Amino acid sequence: MPSSPIRKLVPFADAAKKRGTKVFHLNIGQPDIKTPKVMMDAVKNFDVDVLAYIHSQGSEQYRVKLTDYYASVGVNVHHDDIMITTGGSEALLFGLYSCLDVGDEIITPEPFYANYNGFSISGGINVRPISAKIADDFALPPIQAFEENITEKTKAILICNPSNPTGYLYSKEELLQLKEIVLKHDLFLFVDEVYREFVYDGNEHHSVLSLEGLEENAVLIDSTSKRYSACGARLGALVSKNKELIQTAIKFGQARLSPPTWSEVAAEAALSVPQSYFDEVVEEYIGRRDLLVEELNKMEGVVCPKPKGAFYAMVQLPVKDTDHFCQWMLESFDLDGHTVMMAPGSGFYSTPGAGKNEVRIAYVLNKTDLKKAMDCLRKALEEYLSYEL
């Protein structure tokens, strides 16, 4: 199992805090947005004598209500097409293990969410990466590159839309290109859509399940964590119209018994959260994104494409090894008692040596703290480069 680039530097951050240094956490997608009160109240008011198991697939009541949510975003599914999971991570695990065997291959554009690699490795699945370019804002690589990487072992293509870690939003045209190649080779198309609500600049999100003709091939990964700023709830969903896939995934669900009951209570309540909540959150993230992109691109040698969605940016820094730089910032640097924790870029690639001069930054802090973090990073780069040269 590879270490998580998002969490592997935690011991150095803890040590910095013990020295009295304030650490701005831009390494992890843990928003400071308040979780909707209705979720908290639902748990507080959940009055039962026995905290019991729920159905391994998740309660029918909750799944039925979820179908209304999906209909509101242009996705028409039956409640039996949905399996409730312990976080989006478990949805991905169950989906992968239901569709791929040991030795099979999955194609994914890199950089990708680091756990795609870890989960594949733990299941004996081989990742075949196709590099997306920072010069192209990490757009979908040419479809011919996918074609060239398909072998007799290839069983699936996996993307995140909008993307963690790049913030790129795939267009309907790009999704249709993937649809064509998936149908041509009879592959599964996994799409992680946990950041669906966070799309900017008038762009529109298109779900893989809204594409006609992919009923047997499309696999949707979903989660409450980022949508409602409820990362600790650990509740997600695996959604597919492929009935055999869902029935296979339920076997894995039966082995882990059930998803967490309290979390389902909170998630069910969250379905009543009004659109105004998301409008306000999106407006806040746009402000943070714009501040981040402006500050980064003012720094000499730094390249930061403008994300179209989610709340991450993949950033090129003028250093040779961001693993060393990120650790150095926590161990040896502070500005007025502050420093910054970022996720080194190499952990979001499986191609050896790729991403060594990149970091993933999560703009999950308020604008005041984000500006201070950028001031820290600017000064740190100046100091670090004077040593490196």
LUMRO-838351 format. One record per residue (C-alpha): residue number from 1; residue in three letters; x, y, z. Coordinates in pm, 1 decimal. Example, Ala and Ser with C-alpha at 12.3 -4.5 7.8 and 13.67 -1.06 7.14 Angstrom:
2
resi,resn,px,py,pz
1,ala,1230.0,-450.0,780.0 $
2,ser,1367.0,-106.0,714.0 $
! end
This chain:
389
resi,resn,px,py,pz
1,met,0.0,0.0,0.0 $
2,pro,146.6,338.9,-91.9 $
3,ser,146.8,616.1,167.7 $
4,ser,-110.7,890.3,119.4 $
5,pro,50.0,1212.2,-11.5 $
6,ile,-230.6,1393.7,167.4 $
7,arg,-157.3,1250.2,512.7 $
8,lys,199.8,1117.1,514.4 $
9,leu,347.9,1446.9,639.5 $
10,val,110.1,1466.2,939.5 $
11,pro,386.4,1375.8,1192.0 $
12,phe,589.3,1676.2,1073.7 $
13,ala,283.0,1901.8,1100.0 $
14,asp,216.1,1773.1,1451.9 $
15,ala,575.9,1844.1,1549.1 $
16,ala,549.7,2197.4,1410.1 $
17,lys,235.1,2259.6,1615.2 $
18,lys,410.7,2136.3,1930.4 $
19,arg,681.5,2396.7,1862.9 $
20,gly,407.9,2660.5,1862.5 $
21,thr,383.6,2706.8,1484.7 $
22,lys,39.0,2754.1,1329.9 $
23,val,-3.5,2521.8,1032.1 $
24,phe,-234.1,2621.9,748.9 $
25,his,-373.8,2290.2,624.0 $
26,leu,-399.7,2308.8,247.0 $
27,asn,-310.3,1941.4,214.8 $
28,ile,-650.7,1786.4,275.9 $
29,gly,-1004.3,1839.7,147.8 $
30,gln,-1146.0,1920.4,490.1 $
31,pro,-1356.1,2234.6,437.2 $
32,asp,-1410.4,2488.0,713.8 $
33,ile,-1766.5,2534.0,583.7 $
34,lys,-2023.5,2459.0,854.1 $
35,thr,-2209.8,2130.0,826.3 $
36,pro,-2583.0,2199.7,780.1 $
37,lys,-2755.6,2225.6,1117.8 $
38,val,-3035.2,1994.9,1002.0 $
39,met,-2786.1,1707.1,988.4 $
40,met,-2663.6,1768.0,1341.8 $
41,asp,-3016.6,1804.6,1473.6 $
42,ala,-3126.6,1479.6,1308.4 $
43,val,-2858.7,1287.1,1497.5 $
44,lys,-2931.8,1464.5,1826.2 $
45,asn,-3302.9,1389.0,1791.6 $
46,phe,-3262.3,1027.4,1679.3 $
47,asp,-3444.1,869.0,1970.9 $
48,val,-3409.4,489.2,1970.7 $
49,asp,-3358.7,230.9,2241.7 $
50,val,-3126.5,18.8,2028.9 $
51,leu,-2876.3,150.0,1773.7 $
52,ala,-2932.6,-133.9,1530.8 $
53,tyr,-2792.2,-252.1,1201.0 $
54,ile,-2956.5,-122.8,886.6 $
55,his,-2987.0,-308.9,555.7 $
56,ser,-2651.3,-392.0,395.8 $
57,gln,-2761.2,-194.0,89.1 $
58,gly,-2873.8,98.5,305.1 $
59,ser,-3230.8,161.7,416.6 $
60,glu,-3492.5,161.1,143.2 $
61,gln,-3641.2,482.1,281.2 $
62,tyr,-3315.2,670.9,233.3 $
63,arg,-3248.9,522.5,-110.2 $
64,val,-3596.9,617.6,-228.9 $
65,lys,-3536.9,977.4,-117.5 $
66,leu,-3200.4,974.3,-294.6 $
67,thr,-3372.6,898.4,-623.9 $
68,asp,-3547.2,1236.3,-594.7 $
69,tyr,-3212.3,1405.2,-538.7 $
70,tyr,-3062.4,1235.9,-844.3 $
71,ala,-3365.1,1329.4,-1053.3 $
72,ser,-3299.9,1693.0,-958.4 $
73,val,-2954.3,1671.2,-1120.9 $
74,gly,-3076.7,1496.9,-1434.6 $
75,val,-3020.2,1135.5,-1328.6 $
76,asn,-3312.9,894.4,-1329.4 $
77,val,-3248.1,581.9,-1122.0 $
78,his,-3449.2,331.2,-919.4 $
79,his,-3371.7,294.1,-550.3 $
80,asp,-3248.2,-58.3,-619.2 $
81,asp,-2977.2,95.2,-842.2 $
82,ile,-2826.1,253.1,-529.1 $
83,met,-2608.7,95.2,-262.3 $
84,ile,-2522.4,302.7,45.7 $
85,thr,-2158.0,270.7,148.3 $
86,thr,-1925.4,375.3,426.4 $
87,gly,-1794.9,680.5,245.4 $
88,gly,-1726.3,726.0,-122.6 $
89,ser,-1407.0,526.7,-63.2 $
90,glu,-1602.7,209.5,7.5 $
91,ala,-1820.0,274.0,-297.7 $
92,leu,-1505.7,281.5,-509.1 $
93,leu,-1365.8,-30.0,-341.0 $
94,phe,-1685.4,-230.2,-386.1 $
95,gly,-1722.1,-107.8,-743.6 $
96,leu,-1366.5,-199.0,-839.0 $
97,tyr,-1380.1,-538.3,-671.1 $
98,ser,-1716.1,-616.6,-833.4 $
99,cys,-1595.5,-535.1,-1185.2 $
100,leu,-1226.1,-624.8,-1196.3 $
101,asp,-1028.5,-934.8,-1102.2 $
102,val,-667.3,-967.8,-989.1 $
103,gly,-440.5,-881.6,-1281.3 $
104,asp,-701.6,-674.5,-1465.0 $
105,glu,-623.4,-317.2,-1569.6 $
106,ile,-794.3,17.3,-1522.0 $
107,ile,-705.5,327.4,-1723.3 $
108,thr,-717.1,668.4,-1557.4 $
109,pro,-583.4,1013.6,-1643.4 $
110,glu,-307.7,1128.3,-1408.3 $
111,pro,-276.2,1318.6,-1183.0 $
112,phe,-557.7,1134.0,-1004.6 $
113,tyr,-694.4,1104.4,-651.9 $
114,ala,-422.4,911.5,-471.8 $
115,asn,-652.1,642.3,-332.1 $
116,tyr,-739.6,526.3,-683.7 $
117,asn,-388.4,385.7,-692.3 $
118,gly,-395.8,250.9,-337.0 $
119,phe,-731.9,78.1,-375.0 $
120,ser,-627.0,-74.2,-707.1 $
121,ile,-301.4,-202.4,-560.4 $
122,ser,-481.2,-356.0,-261.8 $
123,gly,-705.9,-548.2,-501.5 $
124,gly,-429.0,-664.8,-734.3 $
125,ile,-555.8,-432.6,-1009.1 $
126,asn,-303.0,-263.6,-1238.5 $
127,val,-337.3,109.7,-1306.3 $
128,arg,-246.4,224.1,-1656.0 $
129,pro,-210.2,603.7,-1633.2 $
130,ile,-246.2,850.7,-1917.7 $
131,ser,-86.5,1186.1,-1846.0 $
132,ala,-299.9,1498.7,-1855.2 $
133,lys,-92.4,1813.0,-1910.8 $
134,ile,-82.4,2121.7,-1692.4 $
135,ala,-35.9,2323.9,-2013.8 $
136,asp,-383.2,2202.4,-2118.2 $
137,asp,-533.6,2276.7,-1773.2 $
138,phe,-540.2,1895.8,-1718.4 $
139,ala,-809.3,1842.1,-1983.1 $
140,leu,-895.3,1488.8,-2096.1 $
141,pro,-594.9,1346.4,-2283.5 $
142,pro,-651.4,1265.7,-2652.4 $
143,ile,-888.1,971.6,-2687.4 $
144,gln,-627.2,800.5,-2904.0 $
145,ala,-406.8,772.1,-2593.7 $
146,phe,-682.0,567.8,-2427.6 $
147,glu,-715.6,350.5,-2735.8 $
148,glu,-342.3,281.2,-2740.5 $
149,asn,-343.7,170.9,-2375.4 $
150,ile,-632.9,-75.2,-2398.4 $
151,thr,-523.3,-438.4,-2375.2 $
152,glu,-704.3,-768.9,-2329.1 $
153,lys,-670.9,-708.2,-1952.7 $
154,thr,-838.8,-365.5,-1959.9 $
155,lys,-1176.0,-369.5,-1787.3 $
156,ala,-1248.2,-6.9,-1695.2 $
157,ile,-1174.3,363.5,-1728.7 $
158,leu,-1188.2,585.6,-1417.9 $
159,ile,-1220.9,964.2,-1396.7 $
160,cys,-1317.9,1218.3,-1130.0 $
161,asn,-1557.4,1490.5,-1244.5 $
162,pro,-1497.6,1762.5,-1137.4 $
163,ser,-1149.1,1646.6,-1061.6 $
164,asn,-968.7,1590.7,-739.5 $
165,pro,-677.8,1688.6,-757.1 $
166,thr,-686.9,1926.6,-1056.6 $
167,gly,-1026.4,2096.4,-1035.7 $
168,tyr,-1083.7,2023.4,-1404.3 $
169,leu,-1445.7,1980.8,-1516.8 $
170,tyr,-1499.9,1736.4,-1801.9 $
171,ser,-1733.0,1865.5,-2073.1 $
172,lys,-2021.6,1668.2,-2220.1 $
173,glu,-1816.7,1630.5,-2538.4 $
174,glu,-1531.2,1469.2,-2345.5 $
175,leu,-1773.7,1234.3,-2169.8 $
176,leu,-1922.9,1134.9,-2504.1 $
177,gln,-1574.2,1052.0,-2631.9 $
178,leu,-1526.2,822.6,-2333.4 $
179,lys,-1870.7,672.3,-2387.1 $
180,glu,-1778.3,580.1,-2744.3 $
181,ile,-1454.3,402.8,-2650.7 $
182,val,-1616.1,229.9,-2350.2 $
183,leu,-1891.8,85.4,-2566.9 $
184,lys,-1648.3,-7.4,-2842.5 $
185,his,-1438.7,-218.7,-2604.1 $
186,asp,-1717.6,-317.1,-2359.0 $
187,leu,-1552.9,-151.9,-2058.5 $
188,phe,-1689.3,-5.8,-1736.7 $
189,leu,-1674.3,372.7,-1698.7 $
190,phe,-1626.1,470.8,-1334.0 $
191,val,-1693.5,836.7,-1257.2 $
192,asp,-1630.3,986.8,-914.2 $
193,glu,-1882.8,1272.5,-889.7 $
194,val,-1853.4,1367.0,-522.2 $
195,tyr,-1784.0,1733.7,-610.7 $
196,arg,-2087.5,1762.2,-841.4 $
197,glu,-2230.0,2068.1,-662.2 $
198,phe,-1911.1,2270.7,-691.2 $
199,val,-1895.0,2392.4,-1051.6 $
200,tyr,-1799.0,2748.9,-1141.0 $
201,asp,-1813.6,3024.8,-1404.4 $
202,gly,-2144.9,2921.7,-1556.6 $
203,asn,-2022.1,2574.1,-1647.9 $
204,glu,-2255.7,2274.2,-1621.8 $
205,his,-2188.6,1935.0,-1469.9 $
206,his,-2295.1,1632.2,-1673.0 $
207,ser,-2335.4,1304.0,-1487.4 $
208,val,-2221.1,980.3,-1643.6 $
209,leu,-2564.5,835.9,-1562.6 $
210,ser,-2732.5,1099.5,-1777.9 $
211,leu,-2566.4,957.3,-2092.0 $
212,glu,-2797.0,725.0,-2282.4 $
213,gly,-2665.7,385.7,-2385.4 $
214,leu,-2430.4,335.1,-2088.2 $
215,glu,-2680.7,156.2,-1864.3 $
216,glu,-2465.1,-158.0,-1834.5 $
217,asn,-2129.8,24.0,-1829.2 $
218,ala,-2160.2,333.5,-1609.8 $
219,val,-2062.0,324.5,-1242.0 $
220,leu,-2118.4,635.7,-1028.5 $
221,ile,-1923.6,701.9,-707.1 $
222,asp,-2088.8,950.4,-469.6 $
223,ser,-2051.3,1085.3,-116.1 $
224,thr,-2201.3,1319.8,142.3 $
225,ser,-1857.5,1424.3,272.2 $
226,lys,-1782.3,1722.9,50.0 $
227,arg,-2136.2,1808.7,-60.6 $
228,tyr,-2243.5,1893.4,294.8 $
229,ser,-1902.1,1951.5,452.5 $
230,ala,-1958.2,1634.9,654.8 $
231,cys,-1636.6,1442.0,598.4 $
232,gly,-1667.3,1258.0,929.5 $
233,ala,-2008.7,1116.7,842.7 $
234,arg,-1840.7,854.8,619.4 $
235,leu,-2143.7,789.3,402.6 $
236,gly,-2138.4,743.2,28.3 $
237,ala,-2315.5,562.9,-251.4 $
238,leu,-2242.8,327.6,-538.0 $
239,val,-2494.4,384.0,-818.1 $
240,ser,-2536.7,183.9,-1138.0 $
241,lys,-2815.9,55.0,-1357.8 $
242,asn,-2616.0,-264.5,-1406.7 $
243,lys,-2813.2,-495.2,-1179.3 $
244,glu,-2547.3,-769.2,-1169.1 $
245,leu,-2289.5,-515.3,-1055.8 $
246,ile,-2508.4,-390.3,-771.0 $
247,gln,-2595.9,-743.8,-659.5 $
248,thr,-2226.0,-832.9,-654.9 $
249,ala,-2140.7,-519.0,-455.7 $
250,ile,-2411.2,-607.0,-202.7 $
251,lys,-2217.1,-927.1,-125.4 $
252,phe,-1923.3,-710.8,-19.4 $
253,gly,-2172.3,-498.9,177.3 $
254,gln,-2306.0,-802.2,356.9 $
255,ala,-1950.7,-892.3,460.8 $
256,arg,-1910.8,-554.4,632.2 $
257,leu,-2268.9,-587.3,765.3 $
258,ser,-2413.1,-238.1,721.3 $
259,pro,-2326.9,127.6,664.5 $
260,pro,-2329.3,346.3,980.3 $
261,thr,-2683.8,405.7,1103.2 $
262,trp,-2625.9,747.2,1259.0 $
263,ser,-2460.0,872.3,942.6 $
264,glu,-2754.9,762.7,731.4 $
265,val,-2988.5,952.4,964.7 $
266,ala,-2779.1,1266.4,910.2 $
267,ala,-2752.3,1212.8,534.2 $
268,glu,-3125.7,1159.9,495.7 $
269,ala,-3187.8,1487.9,676.5 $
270,ala,-2935.9,1658.6,448.5 $
271,leu,-3159.9,1596.7,150.0 $
272,ser,-3379.9,1880.3,278.0 $
273,val,-3095.1,2133.8,261.5 $
274,pro,-3211.8,2416.5,29.3 $
275,gln,-3034.5,2522.9,-289.3 $
276,ser,-2948.0,2853.0,-122.8 $
277,tyr,-2696.2,2665.0,94.5 $
278,phe,-2507.0,2546.3,-212.6 $
279,asp,-2533.3,2886.7,-381.1 $
280,glu,-2360.3,3047.7,-82.5 $
281,val,-2094.7,2776.3,-60.0 $
282,val,-2017.7,2796.1,-431.8 $
283,glu,-1984.5,3175.3,-409.5 $
284,glu,-1740.8,3132.7,-119.0 $
285,tyr,-1531.2,2877.3,-307.3 $
286,ile,-1515.0,3098.0,-616.5 $
287,gly,-1374.7,3379.3,-401.9 $
288,arg,-1117.4,3146.6,-249.1 $
289,arg,-1023.1,3003.0,-586.9 $
290,asp,-975.6,3343.9,-744.3 $
291,leu,-758.5,3461.2,-455.1 $
292,leu,-549.1,3144.0,-467.9 $
293,val,-495.6,3145.8,-844.5 $
294,glu,-408.3,3516.5,-849.4 $
295,glu,-159.3,3490.1,-562.4 $
296,leu,7.4,3175.4,-697.8 $
297,asn,48.6,3302.3,-1052.3 $
298,lys,212.1,3620.0,-919.3 $
299,met,492.6,3406.3,-772.0 $
300,glu,796.2,3365.7,-995.0 $
301,gly,812.1,3023.7,-1158.5 $
302,val,471.8,2908.5,-1027.2 $
303,val,202.2,2780.8,-1265.2 $
304,cys,-157.5,2734.8,-1150.4 $
305,pro,-440.1,2663.5,-1397.7 $
306,lys,-780.3,2801.7,-1301.9 $
307,pro,-998.9,2520.2,-1163.1 $
308,lys,-1350.8,2489.0,-1303.4 $
309,gly,-1484.8,2287.3,-1011.1 $
310,ala,-1420.5,2107.7,-680.3 $
311,phe,-1186.0,2296.9,-444.0 $
312,tyr,-840.0,2183.1,-544.4 $
313,ala,-561.7,2313.3,-763.7 $
314,met,-264.7,2119.6,-899.4 $
315,val,22.2,2365.8,-893.5 $
316,gln,367.8,2359.0,-1051.3 $
317,leu,641.7,2501.4,-828.3 $
318,pro,996.5,2604.9,-926.1 $
319,val,1154.1,2330.9,-711.5 $
320,lys,1299.4,1993.3,-805.8 $
321,asp,1132.5,1782.7,-535.5 $
322,thr,811.0,1893.0,-368.8 $
323,asp,822.4,1597.0,-128.6 $
324,his,1136.4,1752.2,19.8 $
325,phe,1004.2,2108.3,-6.3 $
326,cys,673.7,2030.0,168.7 $
327,gln,855.2,1849.5,451.1 $
328,trp,1108.0,2133.9,478.2 $
329,met,826.3,2387.1,515.8 $
330,leu,695.8,2195.6,816.6 $
331,glu,1034.0,2120.5,972.1 $
332,ser,1241.5,2429.0,902.6 $
333,phe,1030.7,2725.6,793.4 $
334,asp,783.3,2967.4,941.8 $
335,leu,674.3,3324.2,873.2 $
336,asp,560.4,3510.0,1183.0 $
337,gly,488.3,3174.2,1347.6 $
338,his,295.5,3036.2,1047.8 $
339,thr,369.5,2767.0,792.1 $
340,val,178.9,2571.4,525.9 $
341,met,108.2,2203.4,474.9 $
342,met,52.6,2089.0,115.5 $
343,ala,26.6,1750.5,-57.3 $
344,pro,331.8,1663.6,-273.7 $
345,gly,233.0,1603.5,-633.5 $
346,ser,418.1,1277.1,-693.0 $
347,gly,159.8,1087.6,-486.4 $
348,phe,-109.6,1172.2,-742.4 $
349,tyr,77.5,995.8,-1022.9 $
350,ser,170.8,632.8,-1080.1 $
351,thr,426.8,707.9,-1352.9 $
352,pro,768.2,701.1,-1179.5 $
353,gly,916.9,1049.1,-1144.5 $
354,ala,600.5,1232.2,-1250.7 $
355,gly,464.7,1523.5,-1048.7 $
356,lys,789.6,1584.7,-859.4 $
357,asn,760.2,1960.9,-911.3 $
358,glu,387.7,1983.8,-833.4 $
359,val,169.5,2011.5,-524.6 $
360,arg,-201.0,1976.5,-468.0 $
361,ile,-353.3,2268.3,-279.6 $
362,ala,-701.6,2247.3,-126.7 $
363,tyr,-856.6,2592.5,-93.9 $
364,val,-1068.8,2491.4,203.9 $
365,leu,-973.3,2777.8,436.6 $
366,asn,-1133.5,3120.9,466.8 $
367,lys,-984.2,3394.3,248.9 $
368,thr,-798.8,3563.1,536.2 $
369,asp,-612.5,3244.0,626.8 $
370,leu,-565.9,3155.4,260.4 $
371,lys,-395.1,3490.3,195.9 $
372,lys,-164.5,3437.1,494.5 $
373,ala,-84.7,3088.2,364.5 $
374,met,6.5,3230.9,23.1 $
375,asp,232.9,3490.4,187.1 $
376,cys,402.6,3202.5,371.3 $
377,leu,445.7,3002.8,52.5 $
378,arg,589.2,3300.0,-137.0 $
379,lys,848.8,3365.0,131.4 $
380,ala,924.9,2993.5,169.7 $
381,leu,994.9,2956.6,-201.8 $
382,glu,1232.1,3252.5,-194.6 $
383,glu,1421.4,3109.1,102.0 $
384,tyr,1421.0,2748.8,-21.6 $
385,leu,1538.9,2840.7,-371.5 $
386,ser,1830.7,3037.2,-228.0 $
387,tyr,1944.7,2712.6,-59.0 $
388,glu,1863.0,2489.5,-358.1 $
389,leu,2066.4,2708.8,-594.3 $
! end
